[in-house]
Amino acid sequence: MKGFEERLSALEEITEKIQSGDIPLEKAVELFEQGVALARGLEKDLAKIERKIEILTNQPDTPEESPELELFPELNAGDEEL
């Protein structure tokens, strides 16, 4: 399997070929299908990376702290006053 950067570069090349308009319709459709598959794979990889970053940024600074598990803890701050 190619790396993220290689697949992104391949997607950019496909985009340029399609936008050039110098290829037959059948070839453009074939390239479009390849591009969609690449884009979906890249999106999945980015989603995984975002989840990892989210997990890492929510890790406690010290072992005594508990991790922040809520998506928007600032919204629940006002609940304590109710």
N, CA, C and O atoms as a Maestro MAE file, in Angstrom:
{
 s_m_m2io_version
 :::
 2.0.0
}

f_m_ct {
 s_m_title
 :::
 protein
 m_atom[328] {
  # First column is atom index #
  i_m_mmod_type
  r_m_x_coord
  r_m_y_coord
  r_m_z_coord
  i_m_residue_number
  s_m_chain_name
  s_m_pdb_residue_name
  s_m_pdb_atom_name
  i_m_atomic_number
  :::
  1 25 0.844 -1.184 0.000 1 A "MET " " N  " 7
  2 3 0.000 0.000 0.000 1 A "MET " " CA " 6
  3 2 0.887 1.245 0.000 1 A "MET " " C  " 6
  4 15 1.879 1.304 0.726 1 A "MET " " O  " 8
  5 25 0.537 2.210 -0.794 2 A "LYS " " N  " 7
  6 3 1.300 3.444 -0.881 2 A "LYS " " CA " 6
  7 2 1.038 4.308 0.338 2 A "LYS " " C  " 6
  8 15 0.008 4.187 1.000 2 A "LYS " " O  " 8
  9 25 1.998 5.187 0.621 3 A "GLY " " N  " 7
  10 3 1.854 6.113 1.730 3 A "GLY " " CA " 6
  11 2 0.851 7.208 1.412 3 A "GLY " " C  " 6
  12 15 0.439 7.385 0.265 3 A "GLY " " O  " 8
  13 25 0.471 7.932 2.438 4 A "PHE " " N  " 7
  14 3 -0.527 8.990 2.296 4 A "PHE " " CA " 6
  15 2 -0.103 10.014 1.249 4 A "PHE " " C  " 6
  16 15 -0.887 10.371 0.370 4 A "PHE " " O  " 8
  17 25 1.142 10.488 1.346 5 A "GLU " " N  " 7
  18 3 1.622 11.516 0.433 5 A "GLU " " CA " 6
  19 2 1.635 11.033 -1.014 5 A "GLU " " C  " 6
  20 15 1.314 11.787 -1.932 5 A "GLU " " O  " 8
  21 25 2.008 9.777 -1.208 6 A "GLU " " N  " 7
  22 3 2.028 9.220 -2.564 6 A "GLU " " CA " 6
  23 2 0.618 9.158 -3.148 6 A "GLU " " C  " 6
  24 15 0.404 9.486 -4.315 6 A "GLU " " O  " 8
  25 25 -0.332 8.740 -2.331 7 A "ARG " " N  " 7
  26 3 -1.714 8.647 -2.808 7 A "ARG " " CA " 6
  27 2 -2.301 10.031 -3.067 7 A "ARG " " C  " 6
  28 15 -3.064 10.214 -4.015 7 A "ARG " " O  " 8
  29 25 -1.950 11.001 -2.233 8 A "LEU " " N  " 7
  30 3 -2.425 12.366 -2.443 8 A "LEU " " CA " 6
  31 2 -1.850 12.926 -3.742 8 A "LEU " " C  " 6
  32 15 -2.556 13.591 -4.500 8 A "LEU " " O  " 8
  33 25 -0.588 12.662 -3.993 9 A "SER " " N  " 7
  34 3 0.053 13.096 -5.238 9 A "SER " " CA " 6
  35 2 -0.621 12.443 -6.450 9 A "SER " " C  " 6
  36 15 -0.849 13.100 -7.466 9 A "SER " " O  " 8
  37 25 -0.934 11.163 -6.339 10 A "ALA " " N  " 7
  38 3 -1.618 10.458 -7.426 10 A "ALA " " CA " 6
  39 2 -2.986 11.080 -7.687 10 A "ALA " " C  " 6
  40 15 -3.396 11.221 -8.839 10 A "ALA " " O  " 8
  41 25 -3.690 11.452 -6.620 11 A "LEU " " N  " 7
  42 3 -4.999 12.089 -6.767 11 A "LEU " " CA " 6
  43 2 -4.860 13.440 -7.462 11 A "LEU " " C  " 6
  44 15 -5.685 13.797 -8.302 11 A "LEU " " O  " 8
  45 25 -3.828 14.181 -7.115 12 A "GLU " " N  " 7
  46 3 -3.588 15.474 -7.763 12 A "GLU " " CA " 6
  47 2 -3.296 15.298 -9.249 12 A "GLU " " C  " 6
  48 15 -3.765 16.085 -10.072 12 A "GLU " " O  " 8
  49 25 -2.521 14.267 -9.596 13 A "GLU " " N  " 7
  50 3 -2.218 13.992 -11.008 13 A "GLU " " CA " 6
  51 2 -3.480 13.635 -11.773 13 A "GLU " " C  " 6
  52 15 -3.681 14.087 -12.900 13 A "GLU " " O  " 8
  53 25 -4.326 12.824 -11.161 14 A "ILE " " N  " 7
  54 3 -5.590 12.443 -11.802 14 A "ILE " " CA " 6
  55 2 -6.439 13.683 -12.049 14 A "ILE " " C  " 6
  56 15 -7.027 13.843 -13.119 14 A "ILE " " O  " 8
  57 25 -6.497 14.548 -11.059 15 A "THR " " N  " 7
  58 3 -7.285 15.776 -11.175 15 A "THR " " CA " 6
  59 2 -6.783 16.628 -12.339 15 A "THR " " C  " 6
  60 15 -7.576 17.134 -13.133 15 A "THR " " O  " 8
  61 25 -5.470 16.782 -12.434 16 A "GLU " " N  " 7
  62 3 -4.892 17.578 -13.517 16 A "GLU " " CA " 6
  63 2 -5.206 16.976 -14.882 16 A "GLU " " C  " 6
  64 15 -5.521 17.703 -15.824 16 A "GLU " " O  " 8
  65 25 -5.124 15.650 -14.993 17 A "LYS " " N  " 7
  66 3 -5.412 14.987 -16.270 17 A "LYS " " CA " 6
  67 2 -6.862 15.215 -16.684 17 A "LYS " " C  " 6
  68 15 -7.149 15.505 -17.845 17 A "LYS " " O  " 8
  69 25 -7.774 15.080 -15.716 18 A "ILE " " N  " 7
  70 3 -9.195 15.254 -16.031 18 A "ILE " " CA " 6
  71 2 -9.473 16.702 -16.408 18 A "ILE " " C  " 6
  72 15 -10.218 16.966 -17.351 18 A "ILE " " O  " 8
  73 25 -8.884 17.632 -15.683 19 A "GLN " " N  " 7
  74 3 -9.125 19.052 -15.944 19 A "GLN " " CA " 6
  75 2 -8.515 19.521 -17.260 19 A "GLN " " C  " 6
  76 15 -8.962 20.516 -17.829 19 A "GLN " " O  " 8
  77 25 -7.510 18.821 -17.743 20 A "SER " " N  " 7
  78 3 -6.867 19.230 -18.999 20 A "SER " " CA " 6
  79 2 -7.821 19.121 -20.183 20 A "SER " " C  " 6
  80 15 -7.726 19.888 -21.141 20 A "SER " " O  " 8
  81 25 -8.737 18.165 -20.108 21 A "GLY " " N  " 7
  82 3 -9.694 17.979 -21.190 21 A "GLY " " CA " 6
  83 2 -9.104 17.328 -22.425 21 A "GLY " " C  " 6
  84 15 -9.773 17.244 -23.456 21 A "GLY " " O  " 8
  85 25 -7.872 16.867 -22.343 22 A "ASP " " N  " 7
  86 3 -7.199 16.274 -23.495 22 A "ASP " " CA " 6
  87 2 -7.346 14.756 -23.560 22 A "ASP " " C  " 6
  88 15 -6.639 14.107 -24.330 22 A "ASP " " O  " 8
  89 25 -8.239 14.185 -22.779 23 A "ILE " " N  " 7
  90 3 -8.393 12.735 -22.755 23 A "ILE " " CA " 6
  91 2 -9.820 12.370 -23.168 23 A "ILE " " C  " 6
  92 15 -10.750 13.150 -22.965 23 A "ILE " " O  " 8
  93 25 -9.983 11.192 -23.743 24 A "PRO " " N  " 7
  94 3 -11.333 10.755 -24.139 24 A "PRO " " CA " 6
  95 2 -12.238 10.588 -22.905 24 A "PRO " " C  " 6
  96 15 -11.767 10.394 -21.785 24 A "PRO " " O  " 8
  97 25 -13.506 10.669 -23.144 25 A "LEU " " N  " 7
  98 3 -14.499 10.585 -22.075 25 A "LEU " " CA " 6
  99 2 -14.362 9.297 -21.277 25 A "LEU " " C  " 6
  100 15 -14.435 9.321 -20.048 25 A "LEU " " O  " 8
  101 25 -14.167 8.181 -21.954 26 A "GLU " " N  " 7
  102 3 -14.057 6.894 -21.260 26 A "GLU " " CA " 6
  103 2 -12.880 6.889 -20.294 26 A "GLU " " C  " 6
  104 15 -12.985 6.391 -19.173 26 A "GLU " " O  " 8
  105 25 -11.758 7.449 -20.740 27 A "LYS " " N  " 7
  106 3 -10.567 7.518 -19.892 27 A "LYS " " CA " 6
  107 2 -10.815 8.479 -18.720 27 A "LYS " " C  " 6
  108 15 -10.363 8.220 -17.605 27 A "LYS " " O  " 8
  109 25 -11.515 9.564 -18.962 28 A "ALA " " N  " 7
  110 3 -11.833 10.524 -17.904 28 A "ALA " " CA " 6
  111 2 -12.698 9.872 -16.828 28 A "ALA " " C  " 6
  112 15 -12.482 10.092 -15.636 28 A "ALA " " O  " 8
  113 25 -13.667 9.077 -17.245 29 A "VAL " " N  " 7
  114 3 -14.532 8.379 -16.293 29 A "VAL " " CA " 6
  115 2 -13.723 7.377 -15.485 29 A "VAL " " C  " 6
  116 15 -13.902 7.264 -14.273 29 A "VAL " " O  " 8
  117 25 -12.836 6.649 -16.149 30 A "GLU " " N  " 7
  118 3 -11.982 5.685 -15.462 30 A "GLU " " CA " 6
  119 2 -11.090 6.386 -14.429 30 A "GLU " " C  " 6
  120 15 -10.945 5.915 -13.301 30 A "GLU " " O  " 8
  121 25 -10.503 7.504 -14.825 31 A "LEU " " N  " 7
  122 3 -9.656 8.270 -13.900 31 A "LEU " " CA " 6
  123 2 -10.482 8.829 -12.742 31 A "LEU " " C  " 6
  124 15 -10.025 8.867 -11.599 31 A "LEU " " O  " 8
  125 25 -11.702 9.262 -13.054 32 A "PHE " " N  " 7
  126 3 -12.583 9.785 -12.008 32 A "PHE " " CA " 6
  127 2 -12.876 8.712 -10.965 32 A "PHE " " C  " 6
  128 15 -12.853 8.985 -9.765 32 A "PHE " " O  " 8
  129 25 -13.151 7.500 -11.419 33 A "GLU " " N  " 7
  130 3 -13.408 6.392 -10.496 33 A "GLU " " CA " 6
  131 2 -12.186 6.127 -9.611 33 A "GLU " " C  " 6
  132 15 -12.318 5.909 -8.406 33 A "GLU " " O  " 8
  133 25 -11.006 6.148 -10.216 34 A "GLN " " N  " 7
  134 3 -9.780 5.955 -9.443 34 A "GLN " " CA " 6
  135 2 -9.610 7.081 -8.423 34 A "GLN " " C  " 6
  136 15 -9.216 6.845 -7.282 34 A "GLN " " O  " 8
  137 25 -9.910 8.297 -8.847 35 A "GLY " " N  " 7
  138 3 -9.793 9.448 -7.965 35 A "GLY " " CA " 6
  139 2 -10.738 9.378 -6.780 35 A "GLY " " C  " 6
  140 15 -10.367 9.720 -5.657 35 A "GLY " " O  " 8
  141 25 -11.953 8.935 -7.033 36 A "VAL " " N  " 7
  142 3 -12.937 8.802 -5.946 36 A "VAL " " CA " 6
  143 2 -12.449 7.759 -4.935 36 A "VAL " " C  " 6
  144 15 -12.546 7.964 -3.725 36 A "VAL " " O  " 8
  145 25 -11.929 6.651 -5.440 37 A "ALA " " N  " 7
  146 3 -11.421 5.603 -4.541 37 A "ALA " " CA " 6
  147 2 -10.246 6.138 -3.713 37 A "ALA " " C  " 6
  148 15 -10.170 5.887 -2.510 37 A "ALA " " O  " 8
  149 25 -9.350 6.859 -4.342 38 A "LEU " " N  " 7
  150 3 -8.218 7.437 -3.617 38 A "LEU " " CA " 6
  151 2 -8.700 8.439 -2.567 38 A "LEU " " C  " 6
  152 15 -8.239 8.424 -1.426 38 A "LEU " " O  " 8
  153 25 -9.624 9.301 -2.962 39 A "ALA " " N  " 7
  154 3 -10.135 10.321 -2.041 39 A "ALA " " CA " 6
  155 2 -10.800 9.687 -0.821 39 A "ALA " " C  " 6
  156 15 -10.608 10.152 0.302 39 A "ALA " " O  " 8
  157 25 -11.568 8.646 -1.032 40 A "ARG " " N  " 7
  158 3 -12.234 7.969 0.093 40 A "ARG " " CA " 6
  159 2 -11.210 7.358 1.039 40 A "ARG " " C  " 6
  160 15 -11.349 7.455 2.258 40 A "ARG " " O  " 8
  161 25 -10.179 6.726 0.477 41 A "GLY " " N  " 7
  162 3 -9.131 6.149 1.306 41 A "GLY " " CA " 6
  163 2 -8.389 7.216 2.104 41 A "GLY " " C  " 6
  164 15 -8.078 7.022 3.279 41 A "GLY " " O  " 8
  165 25 -8.111 8.338 1.456 42 A "LEU " " N  " 7
  166 3 -7.429 9.439 2.143 42 A "LEU " " CA " 6
  167 2 -8.300 10.013 3.260 42 A "LEU " " C  " 6
  168 15 -7.799 10.340 4.336 42 A "LEU " " O  " 8
  169 25 -9.595 10.134 3.005 43 A "GLU " " N  " 7
  170 3 -10.511 10.624 4.031 43 A "GLU " " CA " 6
  171 2 -10.519 9.706 5.254 43 A "GLU " " C  " 6
  172 15 -10.518 10.175 6.392 43 A "GLU " " O  " 8
  173 25 -10.527 8.400 5.006 44 A "LYS " " N  " 7
  174 3 -10.502 7.438 6.120 44 A "LYS " " CA " 6
  175 2 -9.216 7.582 6.928 44 A "LYS " " C  " 6
  176 15 -9.239 7.562 8.158 44 A "LYS " " O  " 8
  177 25 -8.096 7.726 6.221 45 A "ASP " " N  " 7
  178 3 -6.819 7.900 6.914 45 A "ASP " " CA " 6
  179 2 -6.815 9.176 7.755 45 A "ASP " " C  " 6
  180 15 -6.341 9.177 8.891 45 A "ASP " " O  " 8
  181 25 -7.342 10.254 7.191 46 A "LEU " " N  " 7
  182 3 -7.402 11.515 7.939 46 A "LEU " " CA " 6
  183 2 -8.296 11.389 9.169 46 A "LEU " " C  " 6
  184 15 -7.975 11.928 10.228 46 A "LEU " " O  " 8
  185 25 -9.407 10.684 9.033 47 A "ALA " " N  " 7
  186 3 -10.306 10.495 10.175 47 A "ALA " " CA " 6
  187 2 -9.596 9.721 11.284 47 A "ALA " " C  " 6
  188 15 -9.756 10.040 12.462 47 A "ALA " " O  " 8
  189 25 -8.812 8.706 10.915 48 A "LYS " " N  " 7
  190 3 -8.054 7.942 11.915 48 A "LYS " " CA " 6
  191 2 -7.044 8.834 12.613 48 A "LYS " " C  " 6
  192 15 -6.894 8.781 13.834 48 A "LYS " " O  " 8
  193 25 -6.360 9.647 11.841 49 A "ILE " " N  " 7
  194 3 -5.359 10.550 12.409 49 A "ILE " " CA " 6
  195 2 -6.019 11.560 13.340 49 A "ILE " " C  " 6
  196 15 -5.490 11.848 14.414 49 A "ILE " " O  " 8
  197 25 -7.164 12.100 12.943 50 A "GLU " " N  " 7
  198 3 -7.886 13.049 13.794 50 A "GLU " " CA " 6
  199 2 -8.290 12.405 15.113 50 A "GLU " " C  " 6
  200 15 -8.185 13.032 16.167 50 A "GLU " " O  " 8
  201 25 -8.756 11.149 15.062 51 A "ARG " " N  " 7
  202 3 -9.139 10.451 16.299 51 A "ARG " " CA " 6
  203 2 -7.923 10.248 17.197 51 A "ARG " " C  " 6
  204 15 -8.021 10.421 18.412 51 A "ARG " " O  " 8
  205 25 -6.784 9.886 16.621 52 A "LYS " " N  " 7
  206 3 -5.573 9.715 17.419 52 A "LYS " " CA " 6
  207 2 -5.171 11.024 18.088 52 A "LYS " " C  " 6
  208 15 -4.817 11.046 19.267 52 A "LYS " " O  " 8
  209 25 -5.228 12.106 17.333 53 A "ILE " " N  " 7
  210 3 -4.874 13.409 17.889 53 A "ILE " " CA " 6
  211 2 -5.832 13.786 19.006 53 A "ILE " " C  " 6
  212 15 -5.413 14.299 20.043 53 A "ILE " " O  " 8
  213 25 -7.105 13.535 18.797 54 A "GLU " " N  " 7
  214 3 -8.107 13.835 19.821 54 A "GLU " " CA " 6
  215 2 -7.827 13.050 21.101 54 A "GLU " " C  " 6
  216 15 -7.917 13.594 22.202 54 A "GLU " " O  " 8
  217 25 -7.491 11.785 20.954 55 A "ILE " " N  " 7
  218 3 -7.177 10.952 22.117 55 A "ILE " " CA " 6
  219 2 -5.939 11.470 22.823 55 A "ILE " " C  " 6
  220 15 -5.914 11.582 24.049 55 A "ILE " " O  " 8
  221 25 -4.916 11.785 22.049 56 A "LEU " " N  " 7
  222 3 -3.666 12.269 22.646 56 A "LEU " " CA " 6
  223 2 -3.834 13.608 23.346 56 A "LEU " " C  " 6
  224 15 -3.236 13.833 24.399 56 A "LEU " " O  " 8
  225 25 -4.634 14.496 22.782 57 A "THR " " N  " 7
  226 3 -4.809 15.808 23.406 57 A "THR " " CA " 6
  227 2 -5.700 15.739 24.644 57 A "THR " " C  " 6
  228 15 -5.685 16.655 25.466 57 A "THR " " O  " 8
  229 25 -6.468 14.677 24.782 58 A "ASN " " N  " 7
  230 3 -7.325 14.528 25.958 58 A "ASN " " CA " 6
  231 2 -6.669 13.702 27.056 58 A "ASN " " C  " 6
  232 15 -7.293 13.442 28.085 58 A "ASN " " O  " 8
  233 25 -5.432 13.287 26.857 59 A "GLN " " N  " 7
  234 3 -4.721 12.520 27.879 59 A "GLN " " CA " 6
  235 2 -4.422 13.422 29.071 59 A "GLN " " C  " 6
  236 15 -4.091 14.593 28.885 59 A "GLN " " O  " 8
  237 25 -4.529 12.907 30.274 60 A "PRO " " N  " 7
  238 3 -4.214 13.716 31.448 60 A "PRO " " CA " 6
  239 2 -2.722 14.048 31.496 60 A "PRO " " C  " 6
  240 15 -1.885 13.272 31.036 60 A "PRO " " O  " 8
  241 25 -2.406 15.221 32.067 61 A "ASP " " N  " 7
  242 3 -1.010 15.637 32.188 61 A "ASP " " CA " 6
  243 2 -0.275 14.831 33.251 61 A "ASP " " C  " 6
  244 15 0.918 14.559 33.122 61 A "ASP " " O  " 8
  245 25 -0.988 14.455 34.290 62 A "THR " " N  " 7
  246 3 -0.380 13.673 35.365 62 A "THR " " CA " 6
  247 2 -1.224 12.426 35.594 62 A "THR " " C  " 6
  248 15 -2.400 12.414 35.229 62 A "THR " " O  " 8
  249 25 -0.661 11.379 36.186 63 A "PRO " " N  " 7
  250 3 -1.442 10.150 36.423 63 A "PRO " " CA " 6
  251 2 -2.635 10.367 37.348 63 A "PRO " " C  " 6
  252 15 -3.596 9.598 37.302 63 A "PRO " " O  " 8
  253 25 -2.590 11.402 38.186 64 A "GLU " " N  " 7
  254 3 -3.691 11.647 39.111 64 A "GLU " " CA " 6
  255 2 -4.919 12.230 38.412 64 A "GLU " " C  " 6
  256 15 -6.041 12.079 38.895 64 A "GLU " " O  " 8
  257 25 -4.707 12.893 37.279 65 A "GLU " " N  " 7
  258 3 -5.819 13.500 36.554 65 A "GLU " " CA " 6
  259 2 -6.564 12.433 35.756 65 A "GLU " " C  " 6
  260 15 -5.990 11.426 35.343 65 A "GLU " " O  " 8
  261 25 -7.838 12.677 35.556 66 A "SER " " N  " 7
  262 3 -8.600 11.766 34.706 66 A "SER " " CA " 6
  263 2 -8.734 12.407 33.327 66 A "SER " " C  " 6
  264 15 -8.756 13.634 33.226 66 A "SER " " O  " 8
  265 25 -8.823 11.619 32.276 67 A "PRO " " N  " 7
  266 3 -8.933 12.180 30.930 67 A "PRO " " CA " 6
  267 2 -10.273 12.869 30.726 67 A "PRO " " C  " 6
  268 15 -11.271 12.496 31.343 67 A "PRO " " O  " 8
  269 25 -10.293 13.860 29.871 68 A "GLU " " N  " 7
  270 3 -11.519 14.573 29.528 68 A "GLU " " CA " 6
  271 2 -12.255 13.750 28.478 68 A "GLU " " C  " 6
  272 15 -11.753 13.571 27.368 68 A "GLU " " O  " 8
  273 25 -13.425 13.254 28.812 69 A "LEU " " N  " 7
  274 3 -14.149 12.368 27.916 69 A "LEU " " CA " 6
  275 2 -15.305 13.051 27.200 69 A "LEU " " C  " 6
  276 15 -15.864 12.487 26.260 69 A "LEU " " O  " 8
  277 25 -15.667 14.238 27.619 70 A "GLU " " N  " 7
  278 3 -16.779 14.934 26.996 70 A "GLU " " CA " 6
  279 2 -16.293 15.707 25.788 70 A "GLU " " C  " 6
  280 15 -15.160 16.188 25.765 70 A "GLU " " O  " 8
  281 25 -17.154 15.828 24.778 71 A "LEU " " N  " 7
  282 3 -16.782 16.574 23.589 71 A "LEU " " CA " 6
  283 2 -16.770 18.080 23.852 71 A "LEU " " C  " 6
  284 15 -15.881 18.783 23.370 71 A "LEU " " O  " 8
  285 25 -17.744 18.579 24.608 72 A "PHE " " N  " 7
  286 3 -17.855 20.002 24.879 72 A "PHE " " CA " 6
  287 2 -18.058 20.230 26.379 72 A "PHE " " C  " 6
  288 15 -19.157 20.587 26.803 72 A "PHE " " O  " 8
  289 25 -17.017 20.030 27.180 73 A "PRO " " N  " 7
  290 3 -17.169 20.149 28.630 73 A "PRO " " CA " 6
  291 2 -17.590 21.545 29.068 73 A "PRO " " C  " 6
  292 15 -18.228 21.701 30.109 73 A "PRO " " O  " 8
  293 25 -17.236 22.569 28.280 74 A "GLU " " N  " 7
  294 3 -17.597 23.934 28.658 74 A "GLU " " CA " 6
  295 2 -19.108 24.144 28.643 74 A "GLU " " C  " 6
  296 15 -19.600 25.034 29.336 74 A "GLU " " O  " 8
  297 25 -19.854 23.359 27.881 75 A "LEU " " N  " 7
  298 3 -21.301 23.479 27.850 75 A "LEU " " CA " 6
  299 2 -21.933 22.927 29.125 75 A "LEU " " C  " 6
  300 15 -23.011 23.373 29.517 75 A "LEU " " O  " 8
  301 25 -21.293 21.982 29.767 76 A "ASN " " N  " 7
  302 3 -21.826 21.387 30.985 76 A "ASN " " CA " 6
  303 2 -21.444 22.179 32.231 76 A "ASN " " C  " 6
  304 15 -21.961 21.902 33.313 76 A "ASN " " O  " 8
  305 25 -20.565 23.144 32.104 77 A "ALA " " N  " 7
  306 3 -20.146 23.935 33.255 77 A "ALA " " CA " 6
  307 2 -21.321 24.686 33.865 77 A "ALA " " C  " 6
  308 15 -21.380 24.856 35.083 77 A "ALA " " O  " 8
  309 25 -22.244 25.132 33.043 78 A "GLY " " N  " 7
  310 3 -23.415 25.857 33.547 78 A "GLY " " CA " 6
  311 2 -24.426 24.951 34.213 78 A "GLY " " C  " 6
  312 15 -25.274 25.444 34.957 78 A "GLY " " O  " 8
  313 25 -24.379 23.652 33.984 79 A "ASP " " N  " 7
  314 3 -25.307 22.699 34.587 79 A "ASP " " CA " 6
  315 2 -25.150 22.610 36.088 79 A "ASP " " C  " 6
  316 15 -26.115 22.312 36.792 79 A "ASP " " O  " 8
  317 25 -23.947 22.864 36.597 80 A "GLU " " N  " 7
  318 3 -23.694 22.748 38.019 80 A "GLU " " CA " 6
  319 2 -24.468 23.795 38.804 80 A "GLU " " C  " 6
  320 15 -24.787 23.586 39.974 80 A "GLU " " O  " 8
  321 25 -24.774 24.929 38.162 81 A "GLU " " N  " 7
  322 3 -25.485 26.007 38.848 81 A "GLU " " CA " 6
  323 2 -26.980 25.737 38.917 81 A "GLU " " C  " 6
  324 15 -27.671 26.369 39.716 81 A "GLU " " O  " 8
  325 25 -27.497 24.837 38.122 82 A "LEU " " N  " 7
  326 3 -28.940 24.583 38.077 82 A "LEU " " CA " 6
  327 2 -29.431 23.833 39.251 82 A "LEU " " C  " 6
  328 15 -30.625 23.549 39.346 82 A "LEU " " O  " 8
  :::
 }
 m_bond[327] {
  # First column is bond index #
  i_m_from
  i_m_to
  i_m_order
  :::
  1 1 2 1
  2 2 3 1
  3 3 4 2
  4 3 5 1
  5 5 6 1
  6 6 7 1
  7 7 8 2
  8 7 9 1
  9 9 10 1
  10 10 11 1
  11 11 12 2
  12 11 13 1
  13 13 14 1
  14 14 15 1
  15 15 16 2
  16 15 17 1
  17 17 18 1
  18 18 19 1
  19 19 20 2
  20 19 21 1
  21 21 22 1
  22 22 23 1
  23 23 24 2
  24 23 25 1
  25 25 26 1
  26 26 27 1
  27 27 28 2
  28 27 29 1
  29 29 30 1
  30 30 31 1
  31 31 32 2
  32 31 33 1
  33 33 34 1
  34 34 35 1
  35 35 36 2
  36 35 37 1
  37 37 38 1
  38 38 39 1
  39 39 40 2
  40 39 41 1
  41 41 42 1
  42 42 43 1
  43 43 44 2
  44 43 45 1
  45 45 46 1
  46 46 47 1
  47 47 48 2
  48 47 49 1
  49 49 50 1
  50 50 51 1
  51 51 52 2
  52 51 53 1
  53 53 54 1
  54 54 55 1
  55 55 56 2
  56 55 57 1
  57 57 58 1
  58 58 59 1
  59 59 60 2
  60 59 61 1
  61 61 62 1
  62 62 63 1
  63 63 64 2
  64 63 65 1
  65 65 66 1
  66 66 67 1
  67 67 68 2
  68 67 69 1
  69 69 70 1
  70 70 71 1
  71 71 72 2
  72 71 73 1
  73 73 74 1
  74 74 75 1
  75 75 76 2
  76 75 77 1
  77 77 78 1
  78 78 79 1
  79 79 80 2
  80 79 81 1
  81 81 82 1
  82 82 83 1
  83 83 84 2
  84 83 85 1
  85 85 86 1
  86 86 87 1
  87 87 88 2
  88 87 89 1
  89 89 90 1
  90 90 91 1
  91 91 92 2
  92 91 93 1
  93 93 94 1
  94 94 95 1
  95 95 96 2
  96 95 97 1
  97 97 98 1
  98 98 99 1
  99 99 100 2
  100 99 101 1
  101 101 102 1
  102 102 103 1
  103 103 104 2
  104 103 105 1
  105 105 106 1
  106 106 107 1
  107 107 108 2
  108 107 109 1
  109 109 110 1
  110 110 111 1
  111 111 112 2
  112 111 113 1
  113 113 114 1
  114 114 115 1
  115 115 116 2
  116 115 117 1
  117 117 118 1
  118 118 119 1
  119 119 120 2
  120 119 121 1
  121 121 122 1
  122 122 123 1
  123 123 124 2
  124 123 125 1
  125 125 126 1
  126 126 127 1
  127 127 128 2
  128 127 129 1
  129 129 130 1
  130 130 131 1
  131 131 132 2
  132 131 133 1
  133 133 134 1
  134 134 135 1
  135 135 136 2
  136 135 137 1
  137 137 138 1
  138 138 139 1
  139 139 140 2
  140 139 141 1
  141 141 142 1
  142 142 143 1
  143 143 144 2
  144 143 145 1
  145 145 146 1
  146 146 147 1
  147 147 148 2
  148 147 149 1
  149 149 150 1
  150 150 151 1
  151 151 152 2
  152 151 153 1
  153 153 154 1
  154 154 155 1
  155 155 156 2
  156 155 157 1
  157 157 158 1
  158 158 159 1
  159 159 160 2
  160 159 161 1
  161 161 162 1
  162 162 163 1
  163 163 164 2
  164 163 165 1
  165 165 166 1
  166 166 167 1
  167 167 168 2
  168 167 169 1
  169 169 170 1
  170 170 171 1
  171 171 172 2
  172 171 173 1
  173 173 174 1
  174 174 175 1
  175 175 176 2
  176 175 177 1
  177 177 178 1
  178 178 179 1
  179 179 180 2
  180 179 181 1
  181 181 182 1
  182 182 183 1
  183 183 184 2
  184 183 185 1
  185 185 186 1
  186 186 187 1
  187 187 188 2
  188 187 189 1
  189 189 190 1
  190 190 191 1
  191 191 192 2
  192 191 193 1
  193 193 194 1
  194 194 195 1
  195 195 196 2
  196 195 197 1
  197 197 198 1
  198 198 199 1
  199 199 200 2
  200 199 201 1
  201 201 202 1
  202 202 203 1
  203 203 204 2
  204 203 205 1
  205 205 206 1
  206 206 207 1
  207 207 208 2
  208 207 209 1
  209 209 210 1
  210 210 211 1
  211 211 212 2
  212 211 213 1
  213 213 214 1
  214 214 215 1
  215 215 216 2
  216 215 217 1
  217 217 218 1
  218 218 219 1
  219 219 220 2
  220 219 221 1
  221 221 222 1
  222 222 223 1
  223 223 224 2
  224 223 225 1
  225 225 226 1
  226 226 227 1
  227 227 228 2
  228 227 229 1
  229 229 230 1
  230 230 231 1
  231 231 232 2
  232 231 233 1
  233 233 234 1
  234 234 235 1
  235 235 236 2
  236 235 237 1
  237 237 238 1
  238 238 239 1
  239 239 240 2
  240 239 241 1
  241 241 242 1
  242 242 243 1
  243 243 244 2
  244 243 245 1
  245 245 246 1
  246 246 247 1
  247 247 248 2
  248 247 249 1
  249 249 250 1
  250 250 251 1
  251 251 252 2
  252 251 253 1
  253 253 254 1
  254 254 255 1
  255 255 256 2
  256 255 257 1
  257 257 258 1
  258 258 259 1
  259 259 260 2
  260 259 261 1
  261 261 262 1
  262 262 263 1
  263 263 264 2
  264 263 265 1
  265 265 266 1
  266 266 267 1
  267 267 268 2
  268 267 269 1
  269 269 270 1
  270 270 271 1
  271 271 272 2
  272 271 273 1
  273 273 274 1
  274 274 275 1
  275 275 276 2
  276 275 277 1
  277 277 278 1
  278 278 279 1
  279 279 280 2
  280 279 281 1
  281 281 282 1
  282 282 283 1
  283 283 284 2
  284 283 285 1
  285 285 286 1
  286 286 287 1
  287 287 288 2
  288 287 289 1
  289 289 290 1
  290 290 291 1
  291 291 292 2
  292 291 293 1
  293 293 294 1
  294 294 295 1
  295 295 296 2
  296 295 297 1
  297 297 298 1
  298 298 299 1
  299 299 300 2
  300 299 301 1
  301 301 302 1
  302 302 303 1
  303 303 304 2
  304 303 305 1
  305 305 306 1
  306 306 307 1
  307 307 308 2
  308 307 309 1
  309 309 310 1
  310 310 311 1
  311 311 312 2
  312 311 313 1
  313 313 314 1
  314 314 315 1
  315 315 316 2
  316 315 317 1
  317 317 318 1
  318 318 319 1
  319 319 320 2
  320 319 321 1
  321 321 322 1
  322 322 323 1
  323 323 324 2
  324 323 325 1
  325 325 326 1
  326 326 327 1
  327 327 328 2
  :::
 }
}
